[in-house]
Amino acid sequence: MADPEQSLTFQPDSCRSCGAGLDRRARFCSVCGASVIPGEAPAAGVIIRDLTDLEYMGFWIRLAATLIDYLFAIIANILLLLIANITPFLEVLVVAVDIYIFYRYLKCKTPGMKLLKMKVVNAKGEDVGFWRGAFRQTFAKFLSFIFFLLGFFWIGWDKRKRGWHDHLAGTFVVRVQSRRPT
């Protein structure tokens, strides 16, 4: 006789809330906490935001944002070198300040992303914190890069337009929602 704990209902292979891969015996998503079984409440203390209403940003617009970022950095560094007559050794400090501004002040929004109205969010649709953003921008992007850029090209094939670095960090790049006055 069949075990009553086992259900014959269809188990999806990815979370319908965040897109993370699921263990076939899972009742809740290990990334966002959403219930895998239809009609069952999410894990305790988990607030689920439906990410289906968000517009995911694809490969080409993300590439455009990256090119804007590089252009911004080059112009900023040239201006700093010309105006302040900074030695090349002190340019390392300028880069450190740039990184601090990108992660802390802009909340993981680079100038290119801000200009093109994009943002990086976690599985709950919230802005990513400093450590998740730092992991995504350094180690996870390095892994996307070293395998012949395949991790970046993956954005074009993924249904939620996520690169390997997004999957590793549990992030999504989405269009910034305009706030409507109440």
Secondary structure as UniProt FT lines:
FT   TURN            4..5
FT   TURN            16..18
FT   TURN            24..25
FT   TURN            30..32
FT   TURN            38..39
FT   TURN            44..45
FT   HELIX           51..53
FT   HELIX           59..84
FT   HELIX           88..90
FT   HELIX           91..100
FT   HELIX           101..105
FT   HELIX           111..115
FT   TURN            116..117
FT   STRAND          118..122
FT   TURN            123..124
FT   HELIX           130..135
FT   HELIX           136..140
FT   HELIX           141..146
FT   TURN            147..149
FT   HELIX           150..157
FT   TURN            159..160
FT   HELIX           164..169
FT   STRAND          171..175
//
